[in-house]
Amino acid sequence: KDLKRRVIVTDDDNLIALKVSVRNHDFSARPFTSWYGHTFELADGDITLAELFDDQDRTYQMLKFDDVSSLEGQRLADQIEKDDFVRDTLVFVVPEDVDRKKIKYFRLALPAMAVGLEGYFRFQIPVSMISGY
Protein backbone atom coordinates (compact mmCIF):
# COMPACT_ATOMS: atom_id res chain seq x y z
CA LYS A 1 0.00 0.00 0.00
CA ASP A 2 1.21 3.49 -0.67
CA LEU A 3 1.24 6.25 1.91
CA LYS A 4 -2.41 7.04 1.08
CA ARG A 5 -3.36 3.36 1.73
CA ARG A 6 -3.94 2.62 -1.99
CA VAL A 7 -2.97 -0.90 -3.07
CA ILE A 8 -0.05 -1.08 -5.51
CA VAL A 9 0.50 -4.27 -7.49
CA THR A 10 3.71 -5.15 -9.31
CA ASP A 11 4.04 -7.81 -11.97
CA ASP A 12 7.83 -7.92 -11.77
CA ASP A 13 8.88 -11.56 -12.07
CA ASN A 14 12.45 -10.68 -11.09
CA LEU A 15 11.54 -10.37 -7.40
CA ILE A 16 11.39 -12.84 -4.51
CA ALA A 17 9.15 -11.94 -1.57
CA LEU A 18 9.82 -13.89 1.63
CA LYS A 19 7.29 -13.78 4.46
CA VAL A 20 8.62 -14.30 7.98
CA SER A 21 6.58 -14.81 11.12
CA VAL A 22 8.16 -14.20 14.54
CA ARG A 23 6.52 -15.37 17.78
CA ASN A 24 7.59 -14.14 21.21
CA HIS A 25 8.06 -17.06 23.63
CA ASP A 26 9.78 -14.84 26.20
CA PHE A 27 8.20 -13.95 29.56
CA SER A 28 7.68 -10.31 28.60
CA ALA A 29 7.29 -8.09 25.55
CA ARG A 30 10.27 -7.91 23.15
CA PRO A 31 11.23 -5.03 20.87
CA PHE A 32 10.70 -5.53 17.14
CA THR A 33 12.05 -3.66 14.11
CA SER A 34 11.08 -4.81 10.64
CA TRP A 35 13.86 -6.31 8.53
CA TYR A 36 12.21 -4.90 5.39
CA GLY A 37 14.49 -2.14 4.13
CA HIS A 38 16.04 -1.62 7.57
CA THR A 39 19.71 -1.55 8.49
CA PHE A 40 21.05 -2.34 11.96
CA GLU A 41 24.16 -0.87 13.58
CA LEU A 42 26.45 -3.40 15.23
CA ALA A 43 28.44 -2.70 18.42
CA ASP A 44 31.59 -1.99 16.37
CA GLY A 45 29.74 0.58 14.25
CA ASP A 46 29.38 -1.65 11.18
CA ILE A 47 26.01 -1.78 9.45
CA THR A 48 24.16 -5.03 8.71
CA LEU A 49 20.85 -5.95 7.10
CA ALA A 50 18.88 -9.01 6.04
CA GLU A 51 20.76 -10.99 3.38
CA LEU A 52 19.68 -13.60 0.84
CA PHE A 53 22.09 -15.91 -1.01
CA ASP A 54 21.49 -18.86 -3.30
CA ASP A 55 23.28 -22.21 -3.25
CA GLN A 56 25.86 -20.82 -5.68
CA ASP A 57 26.76 -17.97 -3.25
CA ARG A 58 25.15 -15.23 -5.33
CA THR A 59 23.84 -12.32 -3.28
CA TYR A 60 20.31 -11.06 -3.88
CA GLN A 61 19.87 -7.33 -3.27
CA MET A 62 17.12 -6.36 -0.83
CA LEU A 63 14.56 -3.99 -2.37
CA LYS A 64 12.64 -1.28 -0.56
CA PHE A 65 9.81 0.53 -2.26
CA ASP A 66 10.14 4.17 -1.18
CA ASP A 67 6.50 5.05 -1.89
CA VAL A 68 5.02 2.02 -0.12
CA SER A 69 4.10 2.07 3.57
CA SER A 70 3.56 -1.69 3.99
CA LEU A 71 3.68 -4.94 2.04
CA GLU A 72 1.10 -7.69 1.85
CA GLY A 73 1.59 -10.04 4.76
CA GLN A 74 3.23 -7.53 7.08
CA ARG A 75 1.98 -6.87 10.57
CA LEU A 76 4.44 -4.31 11.81
CA ALA A 77 4.87 -3.41 15.46
CA ASP A 78 7.47 -1.78 17.66
CA GLN A 79 7.25 -4.66 20.11
CA ILE A 80 5.94 -8.21 20.30
CA GLU A 81 3.83 -9.02 23.34
CA LYS A 82 4.34 -12.33 25.19
CA ASP A 83 2.93 -15.24 23.11
CA ASP A 84 2.04 -12.86 20.25
CA PHE A 85 3.62 -12.71 16.80
CA VAL A 86 4.41 -10.29 14.01
CA ARG A 87 4.84 -10.88 10.29
CA ASP A 88 7.41 -9.28 8.07
CA THR A 89 7.85 -9.41 4.30
CA LEU A 90 11.24 -8.98 2.64
CA VAL A 91 11.69 -8.41 -1.09
CA PHE A 92 14.85 -9.31 -3.00
CA VAL A 93 15.83 -8.76 -6.63
CA VAL A 94 16.75 -11.86 -8.66
CA PRO A 95 19.96 -11.12 -10.61
CA GLU A 96 19.44 -11.18 -14.40
CA ASP A 97 22.07 -13.87 -14.98
CA VAL A 98 20.43 -16.42 -12.64
CA ASP A 99 19.26 -19.67 -14.21
CA ARG A 100 16.29 -20.44 -11.93
CA LYS A 101 16.34 -24.13 -12.86
CA LYS A 102 19.81 -24.56 -11.32
CA ILE A 103 18.95 -23.09 -7.91
CA LYS A 104 18.20 -25.70 -5.24
CA TYR A 105 17.94 -23.54 -2.13
CA PHE A 106 18.40 -20.07 -0.66
CA ARG A 107 20.07 -19.00 2.58
CA LEU A 108 18.46 -16.15 4.51
CA ALA A 109 20.30 -14.32 7.32
CA LEU A 110 18.21 -12.02 9.53
CA PRO A 111 19.94 -9.77 12.11
CA ALA A 112 18.67 -10.77 15.56
CA MET A 113 18.92 -7.10 16.58
CA ALA A 114 15.40 -6.79 15.15
CA VAL A 115 14.17 -8.47 18.36
CA GLY A 116 16.81 -7.10 20.72
CA LEU A 117 19.23 -10.04 20.50
CA GLU A 118 22.75 -10.52 19.10
CA GLY A 119 23.80 -12.54 16.08
CA TYR A 120 21.63 -13.74 13.23
CA PHE A 121 18.70 -16.03 12.57
CA ARG A 122 19.77 -18.24 9.65
CA PHE A 123 17.50 -20.27 7.39
CA GLN A 124 18.03 -22.56 4.43
CA ILE A 125 14.96 -22.42 2.19
CA PRO A 126 14.40 -25.02 -0.54
CA VAL A 127 13.17 -23.56 -3.84
CA SER A 128 10.08 -25.78 -3.52
CA MET A 129 8.95 -23.59 -0.59
CA ILE A 130 8.86 -20.44 -2.74
CA SER A 131 5.57 -20.13 -4.55
CA GLY A 132 5.91 -19.26 -8.23
CA TYR A 133 9.69 -19.43 -8.33
C-alpha positions in Angstrom: 0.0 0.0 0.0 1.2 3.5 -0.7 1.2 6.2 1.9 -2.4 7.0 1.1 -3.4 3.4 1.7 -3.9 2.6 -2.0 -3.0 -0.9 -3.1 -0.1 -1.1 -5.5 0.5 -4.3 -7.5 3.7 -5.1 -9.3 4.0 -7.8 -12.0 7.8 -7.9 -11.8 8.9 -11.6 -12.1 12.4 -10.7 -11.1 11.5 -10.4 -7.4 11.4 -12.8 -4.5 9.1 -11.9 -1.6 9.8 -13.9 1.6 7.3 -13.8 4.5 8.6 -14.3 8.0 6.6 -14.8 11.1 8.2 -14.2 14.5 6.5 -15.4 17.8 7.6 -14.1 21.2 8.1 -17.1 23.6 9.8 -14.8 26.2 8.2 -14.0 29.6 7.7 -10.3 28.6 7.3 -8.1 25.5 10.3 -7.9 23.1 11.2 -5.0 20.9 10.7 -5.5 17.1 12.0 -3.7 14.1 11.1 -4.8 10.6 13.9 -6.3 8.5 12.2 -4.9 5.4 14.5 -2.1 4.1 16.0 -1.6 7.6 19.7 -1.5 8.5 21.0 -2.3 12.0 24.2 -0.9 13.6 26.5 -3.4 15.2 28.4 -2.7 18.4 31.6 -2.0 16.4 29.7 0.6 14.2 29.4 -1.7 11.2 26.0 -1.8 9.4 24.2 -5.0 8.7 20.9 -6.0 7.1 18.9 -9.0 6.0 20.8 -11.0 3.4 19.7 -13.6 0.8 22.1 -15.9 -1.0 21.5 -18.9 -3.3 23.3 -22.2 -3.3 25.9 -20.8 -5.7 26.8 -18.0 -3.3 25.1 -15.2 -5.3 23.8 -12.3 -3.3 20.3 -11.1 -3.9 19.9 -7.3 -3.3 17.1 -6.4 -0.8 14.6 -4.0 -2.4 12.6 -1.3 -0.6 9.8 0.5 -2.3 10.1 4.2 -1.2 6.5 5.1 -1.9 5.0 2.0 -0.1 4.1 2.1 3.6 3.6 -1.7 4.0 3.7 -4.9 2.0 1.1 -7.7 1.8 1.6 -10.0 4.8 3.2 -7.5 7.1 2.0 -6.9 10.6 4.4 -4.3 11.8 4.9 -3.4 15.5 7.5 -1.8 17.7 7.2 -4.7 20.1 5.9 -8.2 20.3 3.8 -9.0 23.3 4.3 -12.3 25.2 2.9 -15.2 23.1 2.0 -12.9 20.2 3.6 -12.7 16.8 4.4 -10.3 14.0 4.8 -10.9 10.3 7.4 -9.3 8.1 7.8 -9.4 4.3 11.2 -9.0 2.6 11.7 -8.4 -1.1 14.8 -9.3 -3.0 15.8 -8.8 -6.6 16.7 -11.9 -8.7 20.0 -11.1 -10.6 19.4 -11.2 -14.4 22.1 -13.9 -15.0 20.4 -16.4 -12.6 19.3 -19.7 -14.2 16.3 -20.4 -11.9 16.3 -24.1 -12.9 19.8 -24.6 -11.3 19.0 -23.1 -7.9 18.2 -25.7 -5.2 17.9 -23.5 -2.1 18.4 -20.1 -0.7 20.1 -19.0 2.6 18.5 -16.2 4.5 20.3 -14.3 7.3 18.2 -12.0 9.5 19.9 -9.8 12.1 18.7 -10.8 15.6 18.9 -7.1 16.6 15.4 -6.8 15.2 14.2 -8.5 18.4 16.8 -7.1 20.7 19.2 -10.0 20.5 22.7 -10.5 19.1 23.8 -12.5 16.1 21.6 -13.7 13.2 18.7 -16.0 12.6 19.8 -18.2 9.6 17.5 -20.3 7.4 18.0 -22.6 4.4 15.0 -22.4 2.2 14.4 -25.0 -0.5 13.2 -23.6 -3.8 10.1 -25.8 -3.5 8.9 -23.6 -0.6 8.9 -20.4 -2.7 5.6 -20.1 -4.5 5.9 -19.3 -8.2 9.7 -19.4 -8.3 
